Amino acid sequence: MNVTLKNYRTLDFDVINIQEEWNKPTERENRMHCIHAYPAKFPAFITTMAIQKAEQKNIKVDTVADIFCGCGTVAFEAVRSGKNFWGCDINPVATLIAKVKSQVYNDAILEEYFDEIVSSFKTSIADKNNIIYANERVKYWFDEAQIDDLLKLRSAIYRNVKNEYYLRFFLCAFSNILKSCSRWLTKSIKPQIDPDKCPKNVIAAFSAQVKMMRIANSENKMGGLGNADIHCLNFLEAKIENPFVDLVITSPPYVTSYEYADLHQLSTLWLEYAEDFRTLRKGSIGSLYHAMNFTENVERLNNTAGNIVSQMNLIDKRKARSIAQYYIDMQCTIKKVHTMLNVGGACFFVIGNTEYKGIKIDNAKHLTECLLTEGFSEIEVDRRKISNKILTPYRDVNGKFASIKGCSRKVYSEEFVIFAKKI
Ligand SMILES: C[S@@+](CC[C@H](N)C(=O)[O-])C[C@H]1O[C@@H](n2cnc3c(N)ncnc32)[C@H](O)[C@@H]1O
């Protein structure tokens, strides 16, 4: 569906035809996409399709960017297609995974390092003076025997793997076993203790994880490999003054849905990215804890956002504040995307709408208005079905994740693919 300044206000995005081609992949996802769990991971085939679509439109794609790169789905697929990649994410756990995924490792070296780590683990004893034992959060999630083993394993990794590329591989493996080795309720999208859980044995979980990652790496034949340049930073603060990208492919965070910093807290604690994981909420777009001056924000909102926020402000002031901040952040995002794109380049956004207490939170329309305001052209909006979807959580009035059953809002099962070109 082509969208112009004239028709976007009257257009009901929810009746745009579903485009079958965006629904299902034609081939099985590469195993590298499964090396680490990540909330709201993007379907990999969307990247390859977006690159193909852009090239069909005669856009010469040398460099692809994902400004909210998460666990590196776009990074992996772009590099695999022989493109150079630039990406960023505010969360260090995300960029750790993304960097590992866009790298190919020598399996013989992985095996050698792995054997050294395991033998070092077996012959070492836990240093009980380590500050990790005093960390209340660590004690909350892990019992002492698990802390002993995780500490021994982490020390064995650092002691034996001096090469930074290979170190990342093993830290990524370590990071992905933390939930299963803790009391964290399995597959939960909110941090919650499972009182009945029997945490996995640390070295057995690590061995299985490394085995899986080595198989994925061996299957990963990246012909015509591009380069990946991945940064841990707040995109809103990224210094981008000149264009350097041909195609942006990204899925922005949703407003007050996932608290990425909270969901990655075990990795943040063990990999020492922050003393208190809550500091990583700062700057995170869509976080319930990231809202600045409401009055100033409201003045800067575009038409679509202004309408949504004023309706929300009548029924839920806290929610209105975070939604206003979210929309301001997205407006700045689109401005920066325009700056980073070469003339003739394009962007693809994958985004869903939702509803809260009867108010439609029309993210797709807001994003389209931002694109029109920045002067993008040839805007096309397609709708796709979300398959195999884990329901995206939504926070209730108290900031708690709402349970799906009996909840007052509609969960989106469709989302939009929005294309726009810089002229
Ligand atoms: C929907 S997820 C992207 C998932 C990604 N496409 C993938 O396949 O893993 C949105 C991402 O935006 C990141 N994010 C939130 N605020 C950000 C900011 N200010 N700058 C950069 N990244 C941010 C989150 O950490 C999260 O990883």
The ligand as an SDF file (V2000), in Angstrom:
LIG
                    3D

 27 29  0  0  0  0  0  0  0  0999 V2000
   12.7330   -5.2730   19.0030 C   0  0  0  0  0  0  0  0  0  0  0  0
   14.3530   -5.3550   19.6340 S   0  0  0  0  0  0  0  0  0  0  0  0
   15.3310   -5.6720   18.2160 C   0  0  0  0  0  0  0  0  0  0  0  0
   15.5020   -7.1310   18.0020 C   0  0  0  0  0  0  0  0  0  0  0  0
   16.4260   -7.4320   16.8380 C   0  0  0  0  0  0  0  0  0  0  0  0
   15.8300   -7.0930   15.5620 N   0  0  0  0  0  0  0  0  0  0  0  0
   16.8000   -8.9140   16.8480 C   0  0  0  0  0  0  0  0  0  0  0  0
   16.4960   -9.6600   15.9440 O   0  0  0  0  0  0  0  0  0  0  0  0
   17.3810   -9.3280   17.8630 O   0  0  0  0  0  0  0  0  0  0  0  0
   14.6950   -3.6800   19.9920 C   0  0  0  0  0  0  0  0  0  0  0  0
   16.1210   -3.4100   20.5170 C   0  0  0  0  0  0  0  0  0  0  0  0
   16.2690   -1.9980   20.7080 O   0  0  0  0  0  0  0  0  0  0  0  0
   17.2480   -1.8210   21.7270 C   0  0  0  0  0  0  0  0  0  0  0  0
   17.1900   -0.4140   22.1720 N   0  0  0  0  0  0  0  0  0  0  0  0
   16.2790    0.1770   22.9830 C   0  0  0  0  0  0  0  0  0  0  0  0
   16.5820    1.4700   23.1420 N   0  0  0  0  0  0  0  0  0  0  0  0
   17.6990    1.7200   22.4080 C   0  0  0  0  0  0  0  0  0  0  0  0
   18.4900    2.8700   22.1520 C   0  0  0  0  0  0  0  0  0  0  0  0
   18.1990    4.0510   22.7170 N   0  0  0  0  0  0  0  0  0  0  0  0
   19.5670    2.7690   21.3330 N   0  0  0  0  0  0  0  0  0  0  0  0
   19.8890    1.5660   20.7740 C   0  0  0  0  0  0  0  0  0  0  0  0
   19.1950    0.4320   21.0000 N   0  0  0  0  0  0  0  0  0  0  0  0
   18.0930    0.5110   21.7850 C   0  0  0  0  0  0  0  0  0  0  0  0
   16.8620   -2.8780   22.7570 C   0  0  0  0  0  0  0  0  0  0  0  0
   17.9480   -3.1560   23.6180 O   0  0  0  0  0  0  0  0  0  0  0  0
   16.4580   -4.0440   21.8670 C   0  0  0  0  0  0  0  0  0  0  0  0
   17.5400   -4.9190   21.6730 O   0  0  0  0  0  0  0  0  0  0  0  0
  1  2  1  0
  2  3  1  0
  2 10  1  0
  3  4  1  0
  4  5  1  0
  5  6  1  0
  5  7  1  0
  7  8  2  0
  7  9  1  0
 10 11  1  0
 11 12  1  0
 11 26  1  0
 12 13  1  0
 13 14  1  0
 13 24  1  0
 14 15  1  0
 14 23  1  0
 15 16  2  0
 16 17  1  0
 17 18  1  0
 17 23  2  0
 18 19  1  0
 18 20  2  0
 20 21  1  0
 21 22  2  0
 22 23  1  0
 24 25  1  0
 24 26  1  0
 26 27  1  0
M  CHG  2   2   1   9  -1
M  END
$$$$
